[in-house]
Amino acid sequence: MPIQILMPALSPTMEEGTLSKWLVKEGDTVSSGDLLAEIETDKATMEFEAVDEGTIGKILIEAGTEGVKVNTAIAVLLEEGESAGDIKDAGSAPAPEKEKVEDSAPESEAKGATPTETEAPMSADGERIFASPLARRIAADKGLDLSQIDGSGPHGRIVKADVEGAEPTKKASVAKSDTVGAPAATAPTPVGQSADAVAKIYADREYTEVKLDGMRRTIAARLTEAKQTVPHFYLRRDIRLDALLKFRGDLNKQLEARGVKLSVNDFIIKACALALQSVPAANAVWAGDRVLQLKPSDVAVAVAIEGGLFTPVLRDADMKSLSALSAEMKDLAGRARDRKLAPHEYQGGSFSISNLGMFGIDNFDAVINPPQGAILAVGAGVKKPVVGKDGELAVATVMSVTLSVDHRVIDGAMGADLLKHIVENLENPMVMLA
């Protein structure tokens, strides 16, 4: 029987994507491992490989189609001995995964569904619960709490079989009862004005509506989550850069023959990585009901791209030389701008760096990237009058930095100690080579 090729989940958080480009056409023969298509997720454009071998019998989703849900059939693969005439049967046959049958419930069933029944449910802690529309409808009819049900479908999705034999939970029964004294419903989380309400305010003004792509939607959701749920506090220091700039100039002269040119940012990455080793308790992330303390220094660096940003992660940054960090950062930044990073290259890390100094920004406060414990906002190095150790007035190049810290992970004194080590590493750059 012809095989349906489904829209893959190319990252742990992917729910839909854009089928950017087909790399095969109908009639092409493919083997396992051959590239089939380029798919754009919320963060990157990735190549999709064939799992089975056969002939591309029909392409179901055209190139350029946006919002294609994960596990949607995008093409049909014919096995040996099959022809295009078999595709009609494949289209009416059940999808390879059980949940696809339920997601394609007949129109007669869907007509009776209320908006509440068809919306994606959320758990008490705000996590989305993945369930097929039919499973959600049955759960609503039986008064089931989907957050208390383990899904047996792909990726833990709740399907029809999971809810048919389930009994109403105590939580759901209380919610449906009209008993006097029942606990009041939790107040909904405040949200901003609706799109229609905002548009009405500006109805008499000329404007251009910019559609949000997947990356912009993800950034908006992540930043809202970070500012609403992460208890930020901020620590600020000025760093004298004269010794570092001189040391960098000397190193670059010696490395010129190898084609290596170190940036100030390379030194900042190394300084932060070593500081995390000096204060190991600060090399940590928030994991909901616990803190995970990492042993390696995995440092993420914000890279601005058109329409958003990436934070590629330099793993084991404390163990790498400045030249190795420089080369790796250039490679990651280049592929980030082309949206060619794989998920494992921009996920993880315990600490981030956001440098706006090249834009002339003196100082700013950066938003923590959950679940990381801290982020360093780096401003421009500018000439300023300073008072020397002997009280004499001098001019020095000074850079302002702000450390944003998650108070659940790092307390004030620990954050101050971490920042102190970062400052010491940058003001005495030779120690980073010891």
C-alpha positions in Angstrom: 0.0 0.0 0.0 1.3 3.5 -0.8 3.0 5.2 2.2 2.0 8.7 3.3 5.0 11.0 4.0 4.1 13.1 7.0 5.2 16.6 8.0 8.0 15.9 10.5 8.7 17.5 13.9 12.2 18.8 13.3 12.5 20.3 16.8 11.1 19.5 20.2 8.8 22.5 20.1 7.7 22.4 16.5 3.9 22.2 15.9 3.8 23.5 12.3 6.1 24.7 9.6 6.5 26.0 6.1 7.2 23.6 3.3 9.8 25.9 1.7 11.0 23.8 -1.2 10.6 20.3 -2.6 14.0 18.7 -3.6 12.2 15.9 -5.5 9.4 15.8 -8.0 6.7 13.3 -8.8 8.1 10.2 -10.4 11.5 10.5 -8.7 12.9 7.3 -7.1 14.3 7.9 -3.5 16.1 5.8 -1.0 16.4 6.1 2.8 18.5 9.1 3.6 17.8 11.0 0.4 16.8 14.7 0.8 13.1 15.3 0.1 12.4 18.9 1.1 13.5 22.0 2.9 11.2 22.8 5.8 11.2 26.1 7.7 10.5 25.8 11.5 10.1 28.7 13.8 13.9 29.1 14.0 15.6 27.5 11.0 15.3 26.0 7.5 16.1 22.3 7.7 16.4 19.5 5.3 14.0 16.6 5.5 15.3 13.1 4.6 13.4 10.0 3.3 12.9 7.1 5.7 11.6 4.6 3.2 12.5 3.9 -0.4 10.2 4.0 -3.3 8.9 6.4 -6.0 7.3 9.8 -5.3 3.7 9.1 -6.5 2.1 12.4 -5.6 3.0 15.7 -3.9 0.1 16.7 -1.6 1.4 20.0 -0.3 2.9 22.6 -2.7 6.2 24.3 -2.0 5.8 27.6 -0.1 2.8 26.4 1.9 2.8 27.9 5.4 1.3 26.6 8.6 1.5 22.9 7.7 0.8 21.0 10.9 3.1 18.3 12.2 2.0 14.8 11.0 0.0 16.2 8.1 0.4 14.0 4.9 2.6 16.0 2.5 3.3 13.4 -0.2 2.6 9.8 -1.1 5.4 7.3 -1.7 4.8 4.3 -4.0 6.5 1.0 -3.2 7.8 -1.5 -5.7 5.0 -2.8 -8.0 2.6 0.0 -7.2 1.4 2.7 -9.6 -0.3 6.0 -9.6 -3.6 4.2 -9.7 -3.0 3.0 -6.1 -2.8 6.5 -4.7 -6.6 7.0 -4.6 -6.8 4.1 -2.2 -4.0 5.5 -0.1 -5.8 8.8 0.2 -8.9 7.2 1.6 -7.1 4.7 3.8 -6.3 5.4 7.5 -3.2 7.4 8.1 -0.2 5.5 9.4 -0.6 7.0 12.8 -3.8 6.4 14.8 -4.1 10.1 15.7 -4.5 11.1 12.1 -7.8 9.1 11.8 -9.2 11.1 14.7 -7.8 14.4 13.6 -9.7 13.9 10.3 -13.1 13.3 12.1 -16.1 13.5 9.7 -17.7 16.8 9.2 -20.9 15.5 10.7 -19.1 14.9 14.0 -17.3 18.3 13.9 -20.5 20.3 13.5 -21.6 19.6 17.0 -18.4 20.8 18.6 -18.3 24.0 20.5 -15.3 26.4 20.3 -14.2 25.3 23.7 -14.1 21.6 22.7 -11.9 22.2 19.6 -9.4 24.6 21.1 -6.1 23.1 22.3 -6.4 22.5 26.1 -3.8 23.8 28.6 -2.6 22.2 31.8 -2.7 24.1 35.2 1.0 25.2 34.7 0.3 26.6 31.3 1.7 23.7 29.2 -0.2 22.8 26.1 -1.9 19.4 26.2 -1.7 17.6 22.9 -4.9 15.7 22.1 -6.9 14.9 18.9 -10.2 16.9 18.4 -12.2 13.7 18.8 -10.5 12.9 22.1 -11.1 16.5 23.3 -14.8 16.2 22.5 -15.2 12.9 24.3 -13.3 14.2 27.3 -15.6 17.3 27.4 -18.7 15.1 27.2 -17.5 12.9 30.0 -16.1 15.6 32.2 -12.5 14.4 32.0 -9.5 16.4 32.9 -7.1 15.8 30.1 -4.1 16.9 32.2 -4.6 13.7 34.3 -4.6 11.4 31.2 -1.5 9.8 29.7 -1.5 9.8 25.9 -0.7 6.7 23.9 -0.4 8.4 20.6 2.7 9.7 18.9 4.8 12.1 21.1 2.4 11.3 24.0 -0.7 12.7 22.2 -4.0 11.8 23.8 -6.2 9.9 21.4 -9.7 8.4 21.4 -8.7 5.1 23.0 -7.2 7.0 26.0 -10.4 8.8 26.9 -13.1 6.2 26.1 -12.4 4.0 29.1 -11.3 6.8 31.5 -13.4 7.9 34.5 -14.1 11.5 35.4 -11.5 12.9 37.7 -12.2 14.5 41.0 -10.9 17.8 39.7 -13.3 17.7 36.7 -16.3 16.6 38.8 -15.8 19.6 41.2 -15.5 22.0 38.4 -18.8 20.8 36.9 -20.7 20.7 40.2 -23.1 23.4 41.4 -22.6 22.7 45.1 -22.7 25.7 47.4 -19.3 26.5 48.6 -17.4 25.1 45.6 -14.1 26.9 45.0 -14.3 29.8 42.7 -12.7 29.5 39.3 -9.2 30.9 39.1 -9.0 34.3 37.5 -7.8 34.2 33.9 -4.3 35.4 33.2 -4.5 39.0 32.0 -3.9 39.4 28.3 -3.4 42.4 26.0 -6.0 43.9 23.8 -7.3 41.8 20.9 -6.1 42.4 17.4 -9.5 43.7 16.4 -9.7 46.1 19.3 -6.3 47.6 18.5 -7.1 47.9 14.8 -10.3 49.8 15.7 -8.3 52.4 17.7 -6.1 53.1 14.6 -8.9 52.7 12.0 -8.6 56.4 10.9 -4.8 56.2 10.6 -2.7 54.9 7.7 -0.7 51.8 8.6 0.8 48.7 7.1 -0.1 45.3 8.7 2.9 43.1 9.1 2.1 39.4 9.4 4.0 37.5 12.1 6.1 34.6 11.0 6.8 31.6 13.2 10.0 33.1 14.6 8.3 36.4 15.6 5.5 34.5 17.3 8.0 32.3 19.2 10.0 35.3 20.3 6.9 37.1 21.5 5.7 34.1 23.4 9.2 33.4 25.0 9.8 37.0 26.0 6.3 37.3 27.6 6.9 34.0 29.4 10.3 35.3 30.6 9.1 38.6 32.0 6.0 37.2 33.6 7.4 34.1 35.2 11.2 34.8 35.8 12.0 37.0 38.8 14.7 39.1 37.3 17.2 41.2 39.3 20.0 43.3 37.8 23.7 43.8 38.7 25.8 46.5 37.0 29.6 47.0 36.6 32.0 49.1 34.6 35.0 47.4 33.1 38.2 49.1 32.0 39.2 47.7 28.7 42.6 49.2 28.0 44.6 46.2 29.0 42.4 43.9 27.0 42.5 46.1 23.9 46.3 46.2 24.0 46.5 42.4 24.6 44.1 41.8 21.8 46.1 44.0 19.4 49.3 42.1 20.2 47.6 38.7 19.8 46.1 39.6 16.5 49.4 40.7 15.1 50.8 37.3 16.0 47.8 35.5 14.6 47.6 37.4 11.4 49.6 34.8 9.4 47.0 32.2 10.4 44.1 34.4 9.2 42.7 34.7 12.8 41.4 38.0 14.1 40.0 38.0 17.6 37.1 40.3 18.6 36.4 41.8 22.0 33.3 39.5 22.0 35.5 36.5 21.8 37.2 37.6 25.0 33.9 38.2 26.7 32.7 34.7 25.8 35.9 33.2 27.3 35.7 35.4 30.4 32.1 34.4 31.1 32.8 30.7 30.5 35.7 30.8 33.0 33.7 32.8 35.5 31.0 30.0 35.5 33.8 27.5 36.4 34.9 29.8 39.2 31.4 30.1 40.6 30.0 26.6 39.7 26.7 27.1 41.7 25.8 29.9 39.2 26.3 27.6 36.2 22.7 26.5 36.5 19.2 26.4 35.0 15.7 26.5 36.4 13.9 23.1 35.9 10.5 23.9 37.4 10.8 22.1 40.8 14.6 21.9 40.9 17.8 23.6 39.8 20.2 21.8 37.4 23.8 22.7 37.9 25.9 22.1 34.8 29.5 21.1 34.8 30.6 22.4 31.4 30.3 26.1 30.5 27.9 26.2 27.6 27.5 29.9 26.7 24.9 31.2 24.3 25.5 34.4 22.3 22.6 36.5 20.8 22.9 36.9 17.0 20.6 39.4 15.3 19.1 38.3 12.0 16.4 39.7 9.8 13.1 39.4 11.6 14.4 38.2 14.9 17.4 36.6 16.6 19.2 33.3 17.4 21.2 32.4 20.5 23.7 29.7 19.2 25.4 27.9 22.0 29.2 27.5 22.3 29.5 24.2 24.2 32.5 23.7 26.6 33.6 27.3 26.0 35.8 27.2 29.1 37.9 24.4 27.5 38.4 26.1 24.1 41.1 28.5 23.0 40.3 32.1 22.0 41.0 31.3 18.3 38.8 28.2 18.5 35.9 30.2 20.0 36.4 32.9 17.4 36.2 30.5 14.5 33.2 28.6 16.0 31.3 31.9 16.7 31.8 33.1 13.1 30.5 29.8 11.8 27.5 29.7 14.0 26.6 33.4 13.4 26.9 32.9 9.6 24.6 29.9 9.6 22.2 31.6 12.0 21.8 34.5 9.6 21.0 31.9 6.9 18.7 30.1 9.3 20.7 26.9 8.8 21.3 26.0 12.5 20.1 22.7 13.8 18.0 22.8 17.0 20.8 21.3 19.2 23.0 24.3 18.1 20.7 27.0 19.6 19.1 25.1 22.5 20.5 24.6 25.9 23.3 26.5 27.7 23.1 28.0 31.2 24.2 31.6 30.4 23.8 34.1 27.5 25.6 37.1 26.2 23.8 40.0 24.4 26.2 42.6 23.0 24.8 45.8 21.6 28.0 47.8 21.9 28.6 47.8 18.2 25.4 49.8 17.8 26.6 52.5 20.2 24.4 51.4 23.1 26.1 52.4 26.4 24.1 50.0 28.6 20.8 48.1 28.7 19.0 45.3 30.6 18.6 42.0 28.7 15.8 39.5 29.2 16.8 36.1 30.5 16.3 33.2 28.1 14.5 30.5 30.1 15.5 28.1 31.5 18.9 29.7 31.7 20.0 31.4 35.0 21.5 34.6 33.7 22.3 36.8 30.7 25.0 39.5 30.4 24.1 42.7 28.5 27.2 44.3 27.0 27.4 48.0 26.1 29.9 50.0 24.0 33.5 50.7 25.2 33.8 54.5 25.4 36.5 56.9 26.6 35.8 58.2 30.1 37.7 60.1 32.8 38.7 57.8 35.6 40.5 58.1 38.9 43.6 55.9 39.2 44.9 54.0 42.2 47.0 56.9 43.3 44.2 59.4 42.9 45.4 60.8 39.6 42.8 61.6 36.9 43.2 59.7 33.6 41.3 58.7 30.5 40.3 55.0 30.0 38.2 52.9 27.7 35.2 51.8 29.9 32.5 49.3 29.0 29.3 49.0 31.0 27.7 45.6 31.6 24.5 44.5 33.2 24.0 41.0 34.5 20.3 39.9 34.5 19.8 37.1 37.0 17.0 34.6 37.8 16.6 35.0 41.5 15.2 31.4 41.8 18.6 30.1 40.5 21.1 32.7 41.7 21.0 34.8 44.8 22.3 38.4 45.0 25.7 37.6 46.6 26.3 34.7 44.2 25.4 36.9 41.2 27.8 39.6 42.4 30.6 37.0 42.8 30.0 35.8 39.2 30.1 39.3 37.8 33.2 40.0 39.8 35.0 37.1 38.2 33.8 38.2 34.7 35.3 41.7 35.4 38.6 40.4 36.7 39.0 38.1 33.6 38.4 41.0 31.2 40.6 43.5 33.1 43.4 41.0 33.4 43.0 39.1 30.0 46.4 37.3 30.3 45.0 35.1 33.1 42.5 33.6 30.7 45.4 31.9 28.9 46.8 30.4 32.1 
